[in-house]
């Protein structure tokens, strides 16, 4: 079952070259643990995975990159002293 959250735009036209990332790749790219990823998906604060086969899921790299960019934009700028 595909879960989506209104915060994330579902990719309808996936650009050629967009990769599917397995969970270990998502962990490396985001710095999140397995438990944190699935918890954030349930909370609607992280892109949902896509079923790619029996007991196999992956994430669209573009959605993971978007999530990272949103975190970077939301950070508090450091004020010069």
N, C-alpha and C positions, 0 to 999 in steps of 0.2 A: 504494500500500500504506500503510495506516494503522499508524503505530508508536505504541505506548503504553508508558509506563513505570509500574511499580508505585507510584512516589511520587505520581503525579498521578491523580486520580480522573477517570474518563471521564464526561463529562456525558451523562446519559441523558435527563433532562428539562430541556431548555434553556429557560430562562425567556424569555417574550416580551420583546423589547427588547434581548436580548443580540446584540451586533453581531459580524460577522466582520471582522477586521482584516487588511488586506493588509500585506505585509512592511514597506514604508516606514512604515506607521502603527505597527507593532510596534517598529521601530527608534526612532521618535520617542518612543514611550511608555516604552520601557525604557532608552534610551541605548546599546543594544548595536548593534554593526555587523552587517551581513549574515552575515559569516563567523562571528562570535561566536554568533549565533542558531543557525545550522545546526550548529556544533560542540557547543553545549550541548544541542540536541535529540538529537544522536548519543550524547552522554554520558549522556542521561537526566536532565539537570538543568534542562530547559526544556520547556514543553508542546510537543507535536508539532502540526504543522499539519494541516489538513483539506483534502483535494482538493475543489476546487469546480468544476473543469472541466479540460479538457485543458491541461496545463502551467500550471495556476493553483492556488494554495493560499492559505489564510487561516487565521488563528488565532481562537479564541473569545476575545472580550474578557474574559469572566469568568475564564478560565484565566490570561490574562496579568495581570489584576488580582490574582489569587490568588498568582501567582509574585512580584509586586512586594510584596505584603503579607508573604509569607514572608521575603523579603530584609530588610524593615524589622524584623520580629520578631527575626531572627537577628543583627542588628547589636549590637555591644558598646556598652552605655550609657556615656556620658561621665561620669566621676566628678567631682563638684564639688571645687574646690580651696580 
